[in-house]
Amino acid sequence: MSRKIKYVYSDYLISQADKNPAVKGRASLTHNLIKSYGLLSHMERIRPVVANSSDLKGYHNADYVKQLNQYEDLSKIDKENVNDSFKYDPDDNEEDVLDDCLLSDSHGLCYDCPPWPGVKNYVYAIAGATMTACQELCKSSGSNKDIILNWCGGWHHAQKGKAAGFCYVNDIVLGILVLTTKFRRILYVDLDNHHGDGVEEAFATTRRVFCLSFHQMECGYYPGTGSLNDMGRENCLGYTANFPYKRGITGDKYRKYFKRIFSAVCQAFKPSVCVIQCGADVIVGDPLGGSNLIPEDLIECIRAILNYPVPCVFLGGGGYNMANSSRYWCQLTAAICQETLEDDIPADNENFLKYGPDYCLNIKRMPTLRDENKDEDLEEQAEWIEGNLKLYKVYPV
């Protein structure tokens, strides 16, 4: 049976996603590249709803949601309209309008997560898009293996009561909570170069959600969590698996161990749906990354996931080399649609000049980047995870 591929999109969603100061303009860059390659014709469009305070309180603390609203009240009068006719002006200088507002360290709205005018609208748009994707899967029949893409989502660091790591809302947790209304066993796979600490914390004491994360972990590398020994809590030990690696990991090692561990987890847990966070900072050349991976490496891993016949939601996440992030997600979109793309960026792409100097889609490895990972260490980690699946008797709930 062929699988329907659906794409979460609206002009409003893109305009809001573009506003995050850490990834300003990235959402439109990605969408325009996907569009220029003609991939939209291979997917059904899903128009996302906008979440509200009640939706956010399904996971986030009421006082954190209130804090977001207070910043909104102190900001400029919001002139945005929630419809597709809204046009975002990238020249708006949004960073200087909250100078008189006190930053709230207790809620994380400072440092790497500064507030800005309209931050509430941004949060509600991001949360609503991922919740819409998950609601779409819940509406599907039991035999439907739909694949839904939302590259604007995937903000995995936000905690229950605070923003963190450029993440103002944990749309992933909110989406997974929607999926629990229909699906019994949910596998969350995090491929971001940073550990998905917020999602793992949210589901550390349930057997309904298995969290599997591959990420870089070294002294001083954010967020500093996700060790091999983090396996869940209380009576849910074994329902979390972390595979940390060091700087410079290469595709041959990454692909080998991802496919092996993913297969072992599926065999034990037998998920009925998958949520995959595809952070683009895992790609070589990211200023906040450190791997030597290229899109082809991750695409091979994604194909292993797609070979497991369950509905899937694919989300974005980190990615701070904007051009490479859009290249990566465009190539993932093509792979999921089973389409082959030309290496030359289409000249009619309105962001064509962003892809210089080579104007190519493919990304090359960095031959001078040293791989700090030893085969014996990675093998030991894989055996440890496989052993825990048996030791803690991970099974379908």
N, C-alpha and C positions, 0 to 999 in steps of 0.2 A: 504494500500500500504506500502510495506517495504521501509525503508529509507536507502539510501546508506550512508556509513560512510567512510570518506576519511581522510587520515593522511598526513600532510605536512612533508616531510622528504627528506633530502639529507645528505651525509657525511659532505659536506661543511657547511651546515647550523648548524649541531650539533657542528662541530669544532669551528665555530665562536661564537655560543651561549655560549660555554664553557668558553670563554675568559673574560666575564664580571667579574671584580675582586670581585664583591659582591656575585656572585653565581658561582664561578669558578668550572667547572666540572659538574655542575648540569644537564645540558642538556643530556650529554652522560649517566649519572647515570639513568635518567628517561627513556631514549630510551632503554637502555640495560635491564631494568626491564620489560618494556612493551614487549620487544622482548623475554625475557626468559620465560614469561608466554604464549607465542604463540599467542598474541593478534594481531600481524601484519597480520596474515592470515585472520582476520575478517575485514580488512580495505583495501581500495584501496589507493595506494601511489600516492601522488601528489608531483612532483618535483618542488620546488620553484624557481622562477626567482630571480635574484639579482637586487635590485633597483639601481637607479643612482641619481645624483644630481638633475636632473629635477623632478624626482618622489618626492624627499624629499621637494622640493620647492612648491609642491602642498599644503603643510601646513606650513612647517618651513620657517623662514626668511632666505633670501639669505645670509645674513652676518653670521648667525649661521652655515649654511652649509659650507660656505667659511672657517670659523674657524676650523671646523673638518678637512677640506682638508689641512689647514696650519699645523696642528699638524701632519698630515700624512707625509707631506713633511719634517718635522724635525726629524721624527723617522727613525729607521733602514730601510734599503731597504727591501721592503716586498717581501718575497720569496714564498708567498702563491699562489696557482693556483686555480682558480674557477672551480673545477671539483671534481667528486666523488673519484678521486684517491688521493686527498689531505689527508694527515695524520697529525693530530695535536699532537705536542710533549708537554705533560703537564709539562715537566721539564723545558721548556723555561722560563727564568726569564725575564718577560716582564715589570715588574714594575720599573726596574732600568735604562731603556734606554732613559727616557725623563727627566733626572735630569737637563739638561741644558735648558729645555723649561719653559717659564713662563706660569703659570696657569692663565686662563682668567675667573675671577669671574663674569664678565658681561655676559658670555655665560654659566655659571654654570659648566664649565669644571675644576672643582677643588673639594676639600673636598670629598663629597660622589660620585662624578662623575669624577675621575681622567682620563685623556687620557692615551692611551698606543699605542705602534706601531701596526698599523692595526686596530685602532678604527673605521676608515672610512669603512673598509671592514665589520666589525662587524655590524655597523649601517645599511649598505646597505643590508646585508644578513637578518637581523631581519625585516626591513621594507618590503623587497621583499617577505618574507615568508607570512606575514599577508596579504599583497596586493594580493598575488597569491591565498590565500584561498578565499578572497572576490571576486576576478575575476572569480574563479571557480563557485561560487554561481551565479554570474551574467550570466554565460554561460548556466546555467541550464534552463530547460523549466519551465513554470509557475506552473506546477503541481508537480515539483520536490521538495522534502523536504530534501535535502541533509544535512548531518551533517559533518562539517569539523573541525579537531583537529589540533591545532598548539601550542604545549606546550612551544615552544621557544618564543612566542609572549606575548603580554599583558603588555607592559611598559607604564603605564598610567599617570606617573607624568611629563614626558617631556613637556615643554611649547613650544610655537611657536618659541621663540628665545633663548631657553636655555635648558641645561640638568638639571635634578633634580631627587633626590631620586633614584639613581642608574639607571635612565632611560635616555638614550642618544638620543632616537628617540621615538616619539609617534606613534608607528606602528598601534595602535588602531584607531587613528584619520585618518591616511592615508588609512587604510582598510575601514572604514566607508564611507569615501569620494568616494571610489570605488563603494561601495554598492549603493550610491545615484544615480548612473547612471542607475540603474535597478529597485531599490525598492523605493517605495514612503515613507514608514514609517518604521523606524529602531529603535528597542529597544535595548539600551545598558544596560546590567546588570553587575554591578561590585561587586564581592564577596570577593575581597581582604580585608585584615584586615585594610588597609589604604585607605583613601578616594581617589577616582579617579579624582583628581583635574584637571589634564591636559585635560582629555577628556571632563569633564563637562564644563570647560572654553571654549573649542573649539566650543561647540554646545549650549551654553547658550542662543543664540539669534536665534534659528531656531526651528520650530515645526516639522521638518522632522525627528529629532532624539530626542527620549525621553531617558534621563539618569536616571537610578535607581541604587542607591548605598547603600549597607549595609556595615557599617564599624565602627571600634572602634574610639571614639572621647573623649579625655580627655585633661586636661590642660598639655601642653608640648608634646602631642603625634602627631607625624608627619602625615600629613602636616598641621594640625590645621584648615582645612576647612571641608565643608560638614555638616553644621548644618541643623537642621530641617527647618530653615527659608530660606535656599538656594533653590530657586524654579525656577531658570531661570531668565531672565531679559527682560525688555521692554515689548513687546507684547507676550512674550513667557513664562510668569509666569504660573507655573503649569506643565510645560513640563520637569521639573527636580524634582526628589524626593530623599531625603536623609533620611536614617534611621540609625542614630548614636546610638551606644550602648557603655556600659562601660566594663571595664575589667572583665573577668571571665564569660561571657555570656555562658549559657548552651544550649544544643541541643534542648530541648523541647521549650524554648522560641524562639530561632532563627528560627527553622523550622516553628513554628506556625505563626510568623509574616511575614516571607518571603513569604510563600505560600499565605497568605491573601492579602498582598500588591501587589505581582506579579499578582495575579488574578484580582485585582481591576484595575491595570494599563493596563493590556491586554484588559479588558472589555471596558475601556474608549478609549484607543489609537488604539487598533486593529493593532498591528505591522504586517508587512509583512515579516520581517526577524529579527533575534535576534543575537547579538554579546555578548558573555558572558566571562568576565574576571574572571578566577578561581585562584586568587592568593593563594598560599599554605601557606602563613603566617597566614591565618585564622585558621589553624590547631593548636591544643594545643601543647605546647612545642617549638614553634618557638621563637628564641631569640629576635625578633623584633615584636612579636605578643602580645598575652595576653588573647586570648579566651580559652574556655574549650570545643572546638568543635572537633569532630573526623570526618573522611571521610564520615561515614554513615550519619551524619547530612547534609552535603553538597550534598551528592548523592540524598537524598530525595528531596532537593530543585531543583537539576538538573532534576530529573524526573518530577517535576511539570512543569518545562520549556519545557521539551520534549513532554509533553502531549498537549502543544499548537502547533498545526501542521504547523509550518513554518520552513524554512531553518535556520540553526544555525551555527555560527562559535564559537568554544570554544578555548580560549587562556589561557596561563599561566599567569605569573606575579610575585609578590613577593613570597618569600619562602626561608628562610635562615637557616633552619634545612634541609640540603641537602637530607639526607636519608628519612625524613618524606615527603618532597616535592615530591620525586619520588614515594614513597608509595601512596600518595594521588592521583597524576595524573594517576598512573597505575590503581588504583581502579576506578577512574572516567572513564578512557578509557574502562575498563571492563564493567562498568554499562551501558555506552552508547552502547557498543556492545552486551549488554544483556548476558554477560558471567559471570560465577561464578569462583572465584579463590581460590586456596588452601592458607591457612594462611602461610605455610612454604615457605620462599623464595627459588626458585629453586637453587639447589646447583651448576648448571652449569652456573649461572650468573657470569660474569667476575668481578662484583663488590660485590660479596657475602659477603666479610668481612666487607663491609661498613654498614651492617645491624645488626651487633652484638649489644648487647650480646644475644638477643633472636632469631635473624634471622627470624622474623615474619613480615608479611605484615600489619597486623592490628595495629592500634594505640590506646592506652588506654587513657581515661580521667585522669585528675589530681584531685584526690579526695580532696586534701588540698587547691585547688585554690578557693578562695572566689568569689562568684558571686555578683558584685556590682550593678546589674540591678534590679530595682523594677518593679513588674508586672504593677503597675498603671502608671508608667512613659512610659513603652513600649506601653501600651494600648492607652495612650493619644497621643503618636506619630503616631500610626497607624490611629487613628481617624482623626488626623490633616491632614495626607496625603490623606486619603479618602475624606475628606471634600474639600481639595484643588482641587482634580480632578473634583469635581462638581462646586466649586466656580469659577474656572478659565475656566470652560467649555472645559476641555481637550477632544478632539474628533479626529477622523481620518482625516488627512489633505488630 
